[in-house]
Amino acid sequence: MSNNLFSLEGKTAVVVGGTGELCGAMAEGLADAGAEVVLVGRSEEKAAARLAKIESAGGKAYFVAADVNARASMQALLDQVVERSGQVDILVNGAGVNSPTPFLEIPEDEFDRILQTNTKAVFVACQVFGAYFLEKEIPASIINIGSMSGVTPLSRVFTYSMTKAAVHNLSKNLAREWAPHKIRVNLLVPGFFPAEQNRKVLTEDRVAQIMGHTPMKRFGEAQELVGATLLLASNEASSFITGTELIVDGGFAAMSI
């Protein structure tokens, strides 16, 4: 029964940012659970390596290149996936960028780049796919990748924290708006997981601070996000879960002094 509860057989999952480290591991988990997975990103080379891992494990997946900031590109993505797979059931919004620039030195182009990728991309994807889910009356799951900085401000990542706070707010608003239509919107909130977007901010003193605030005294590993992903993706396992922040952080949020 538990296997059936988390089975995604017959489902199609679109993973925006699926060529990256964290969302790539999540994509593998979705495929292992039976979903056909669509990796969305810019790098076909990165996608090829991830596709090979999924296919070697017996999963089904393919890559679609898209500009996550452009509505026309996201609409084309949706149309292509529906034509090829028949339907979309799960959307994971995981594209993200970061920077450690001190606040008074943040240039406008850097601010715009982070805002576009971290916030506008989620906004556009939710509009494009949300309209489709509503029109087709699909009981869908939208998983937006949040951040501990969206829960509480974190030092040194000012623009990133601001954009993630906006994603948390948007996700909860959409959860409330779309709950009557059986469209669930949740946040998967990683704690500290070394990945391409945040390695440049993980200086030696920063790591010491993080470890001092993490009861498990280590970083998370990408595959440790898979269980939470499957929970939120499955309509059977999380049928009454929407508008929540599912935190996977080794106890970081539980610490005070």
N, C-alpha and C positions, 0 to 999 in steps of 0.2 A: 504493500500500500504506500509506503514512504517513497518508493521509487516512482510510482505513478504520480504522487503529489508534486514531485519536482520535474516530471517529464515535460519536455518541450517538443515532443514529436509532432510534426506537422506545422510547427510555428516558424515564422521568418523573423529574424532579429537583425535590425540595422544598427551597426555599432560605429557611430561617428567618433573618429580617433582610434579606430580599431587597429591601426598600424603601429600604435605606440605601445609602450611596455605594459602599463596597467590595463588599459582597455583591450590590448591584445590578449592578455591572460584571461580577461573576462570573456572575450569572444571565444576562446578555446573552451572555456567552461560551458558556455551556451551551446556550442556545437556538440560537446560531449553529452549534453542533456537531450540532444536530438533535434535542436533547431537548425535550420539552414541560416547561416550567418553571412551578412554582407559587411565586409570591411570597407569603411569610408575614410579616405585620407588623400594625401597628395603624392606620397611616395609608392610607386608600384614596386620598387625594389624591396622596401620594408614589408609590403603586403605579401610579396611572393614567399618570403621566409615564413611568415605567419600562416599563410595558406598551406604551405607544405606540411607544417606541424599539424594543422587541423586535419588535413586529408590523410596523413600517415596514421592518424589515430582513428580513421574511419568516419570523420565528420564531413559535413557538406558546407562549402563556403566559396565566396567569390569576392572580387574587389571591384569597387566603383570609385573612380576619381571624382572629387567634387570640391568646389569652393564653398566652405561652410558658411562664409559670410554673405554669399550671394543667393538671393531668393530664387532666381531663375535656375541656378545650378542645383539647389536643393529640390526644387520641383522636378527637374529633369532626373535627379537621383531617384525620387519616389516613383516617377513614371516608369523608369527603367526596371526597378525592382519589382513593381507590380506586374509588369509585362513578363518578366522572367520567372518570378516566383509565385505569382497569383495574388498574394496578399502580404501585408506587413502587420505583425502583431506586437512587436517589441521594438522600442527605440531607446538606444543608449546614447546620451549626449556627453562625450568625453574629451572633446578637443580642448586644449588649454595651453597657455604660455605663462611665463613668470619672469620676474626680474628683481634683483636686489638693490636697485638704484635708490639712494637716499631721497627722501621726499622732495626737498627743495631743488634737487638736481634732475628730477624726472622730466625728460623732454616730451613735448606734445606728441611727437610721432610714436614714441614708445607707449605712452598712455593710450593713444588711439588703437594701436596694434593689440594691446592686451584687452582692452574693452571690446574690440571687435571679435576677437577669438573666444574669449571667455564668457561674454554676455550676449552680444548680438547673435552669435552663431546659435546659441541655445534658444533665444527668442525666435529666430527665423525657423529653426527646425521644428520647434513646438507649434508654430503657426501652420507650417506646411503639412506636417504629419498629423497634427491635431485636427485640421479641417478634413483630412482624409478619413481619420478614425471616426469622426462625427458623421460624415456623410454616409460611410459604409456601415455604421453602427457596429464597429468592431470593439469588443471588450479588451482594449489594449493596455499595455504597461509602458510608461515612459520612465526611464531611469536617468535622472540628471546627476552628473558627478559633481558633488559639492566639495567642501573643504572645511577643515577645522577653522580656517580663517573666516568662513562664512558663518560659523557658530559664535566665535569670539575673535576679536581682532588679534592678529599676530604681528609682531614687530618685523620691520625690514622689508615687508612685501606689501606696500601700501596700495598700489593699483590692483594687484591680484586679490587682496583681501576685499577691496571694494566691489570688484566684479563678482566675486563668489558670493558675497552677501546678497547681491542683486539676484543671483541664480537661486539662492535659497528662498528669497521672498517670492520670486516668480513661480517657483515650483509649488509652493504652498497655496498660492492664489489659484493656480490652474487645477490643483487637486480639488479644491473647494468647488470650482466652476464646473468641472467635468465629472465629478463623482456620480451625479444622477445618470450619466451616460455610460457608466461602467468603464471609464477610462481612468486608470490609476496613475498618479504622478508622485514619484518619490525621489528622495535624495540618497545616494550612496556616498557616504562621507569618509574618505580614507584619512587616517592619521598621517604619520610620516613614512612614506614609501619612496625610497630613492628612485627617481625616474629622470628622463631626459630634461623635463621642464624645470626641475628643482635642484639638480646637482650643483648648479653654480651658486646656490645660496647656502649650501651645506658646508660652511667653513668649519674649522676645527672647534672654535668656541661655540658655534651654533649647534653642532652635533652634541657637545657636552651639555648644553642647555636642554636640548630635546631629551637626551637620555635621563637627565635628572628629573624630568617631568613625565617620564613614561614608566609606569610600574613594571612593565615587562622588560625594560632595559635593552630594547633592540628596535631596529626598524622593521616595518612590515615587509612581507614578500608578496609579489604580485598575485600569486595563486591564492593568497589568503583573502582575496576579494571575491573569489568565485562563489563561495557559499552564500554570501549576502546577495550577490547578483542573481543567483538562481531563485532565492527566496522572493525577491522583488519582481522577477520576470514572470514567475508562475502565477497564473490566475487562481489555481487551485490552492497553492501554498500560502498566498498572501491576498486572498479575496477581500479581506476587510482591512487592508493596510493601504492607506493613501495619505499623502501630505506629511510623511514622516521623514526624519533624518536618521538613517541607519548608519551609525558610527562604527568604524572598524579601525581602532587606534591603539590597541595594546594598553588601554587604560588612561591615555593622555587626558581625556575630558574629565576623568574622575579625580584628578589631582588638583589640590589647591595650594597647600603649603607643606 
